[in-house]
């Protein structure tokens, strides 16, 4: 299949978003629009989840296959995956839970290196990262696959599919770095599906990006073993972790994972000195209790500090949770009030356009420092990493 | 639930009711679904058809002997004097029949080509048009690697993988995992004949009839935790599968007692048998016992001792699923 990445136009793509909540429909609309602007029509189709329709379009799989990192060989040609806490024991000819790593004769392979099924230019605020180069854009890429199965997933058509079921293009690391530069993106973002499962590609692309002066950020569930986290996310310049709840039962029943490894990852990232922000998707009736909000905020303050940004975002019915309503804004405001009262300095409300809690305020003098309209940072007043009014330091990565 | 009464009309079928009772003492009792005990006294018939000379003097299965073996199995299952009568009880002209084969194991251990040809011949004898029969699995490449010729010529038996046809857009679910179903199942068939193989499985313990349905969905990787339990049972509960499923013909010409699901010649044996039943749970239970018997013969631990007993079989028989029976007292094993 011809790589449509070879025929990019010089035109800088229009930046979309900001006027509507990031539900799946608007995400896809945005994705399709961005893709069209980029000339990445193949990617745009894949982002919409349209699998290949005939054998004639069958991809040459071999160029996407590299030996996986983070696994141990076992008897009888089995392997034990050491990438995520699931530790899949995978027999010959079988794949791990993620669906993108396969045992072939006792050697474990990633099937998604350079197998990009979605590529778009997004505002960094869309990730969301609010304390990382506000107002800039990120060249955002994804492959198929995920190591959990959230019942609310907005991108399930790529995250819950096997790579051969999703149309993708061959986009090796150097090509991604070159494209990011070409489109004026100071950052490459690994996002949309679950970057944990394409760690090998992520690491190689981060290296290629850094060689070209491009940073890397990752949007991840943090469900990862410590060694893999240190190795892969050690190459990141900033990290956004989706902390999906503060109860293990929710992780078991709704996410198909565990809470503790994610908390451990957050602590590890803190020790590594990685700029990290946390998103908590508030799902009505499932993770929206006062006690849970209190526990969450208290844990963050104790273990990560008061300066870690926490985003409470609005849920929209998707995938296997279509029976639930959109999160009421007062619920998000209640969550923020609890986290504020707990002493966290930067608590945001997300997916609610125009809400004042999308802005950044100085925790000391309470003046507004960054004004956001949708996904766009319309005013950035921070100077020398500090509040220009009271000189209180504002944590984050504000300059390249 | 498809169950067969044990009222065999033919003297020459050796009925091994004691076989299951003896085998279950090897550890099966703990897996009985409580809900099945004390239920109605109907029995599920599982026919084990054997032919030690199936391969003659060579390694390849003899087509004529395979046809004859299939005939015996079908006659025994349906208590009919002629095979065509058995097939006519199974299918009606005008129906669209899918044969879900298993080709993961390549040439070493995939659904036997001669068996599939014999089934197709009998279906046509029973009035099914060739073009209304589709032999399928998840991937065309795996089908070809196993020896099948991928073909979509009109008026001939179709042979194709889901990779050429795609999965439905809509999600279906029984239990906690949602999946997209192969369009071959949903759009090209209204009758399903399951043609799995008999294998050890590193996760589920065994892979026989019910697990072969993993090839029907787009995300089988999401169904592997916890020894595939309850996922195998949940998947077989989907109406699109359950309402189509008429028969399982398990190819045990070559079987594996260890090291599955990938083919390991050192752990396979020429079993030269077919297992046939309309109760997939009873068939899986019976196949499991055959594998345990072989493991014992080879000096290996039981699957339970290896902490990979196939608990999914009991789940499939429980009150929630009722896909069949795993109670050896309610399974009529007929050897022919």
Interface residues (C-beta under 8 A of the other chain):
Chain A: X49 X51 X52 X53 X54 X55 X58 X76 X77 X78 X86 X88 X89 X90 X91 X92 X93 X94 X95 X96 X97 X98 X99 X103 X105 X149 X156 X160 X161 X162 X164 X165 X253 X256 X319 X320
Chain B: X104 X105 X140 X163 X164 X166 X167 X169 X171 X173 X176 X177 X178 X201 X202 X203 X218 X219 X221 X222 X224 X225 X258 X259 X260 X261 X262 X264
